[in-house]
Amino acid sequence: MGGHTAFHPNCRIGQYSYTGGYSKVVQDIPPFMLADGVPAIIKTINTIGMKRHGFSERDISVARKIYKTLYREGLNRRQALDRIRENKEFESEITKAIISFAQDSERGFA
């Protein structure tokens, strides 16, 4: 977590995610994502953190494709998550972690 980041008390921060300094987090930050801003929005995946923790290039690629599906294809969350579940290209532990996190989200994703 970046310095001086403010979090709403009920927000969840996914594993291996990262928030920029002075961010204001009011919604959940999914696993493997990088969030920044006031309010915090997802900017990309946490590539550096994933590499430092030994994730393979395939895992990083899957996380990047999931990010693009969730945030760059113009789909609503349900449509994006359905596409991720159905696509064999996304089969990995990364996908399972993000889908599990999404199913348990009460505040929605940043």
C-alpha positions, 0 to 999 in steps of 0.5 A, a space after each residue: 500500500 502506498 503511503 498516506 493511502 486512505 481506505 474505506 473501512 469495508 474495502 477489501 484489497 486483493 492479494 498482490 495488489 498495489 495502491 499508489 501513495 495518497 490514493 483514496 480507496 472506496 471500492 474493493 481492489 481486485 487481486 494482482 491490480 494496481 490502483 491509484 487516484 482520488 478516488 482510486 481506479 485500476 490503472 493496470 496490473 501489478 507487474 513488478 509485484 508479480 515478478 518479485 513474487 515469482 509469478 511466471 510470464 504466463 501468469 502475468 499474461 493471464 492477469 493482463 488479459 483479465 485486466 483488459 477484459 474487466 476494464 478496457 472492453 466496455 463490458 459491465 462486470 457481470 459480462 466481463 466475469 462471464 467471459 473470463 469464466 468461459 474462456 479456456 485461455 484464462 484457466 489458471 490460479 490467477 483467474 480463480 483468485 480474481 473470480 473468487 474475490 469478485 463473488 465475495 465483493 460487497 462494495 464493487 470493484 474500483 
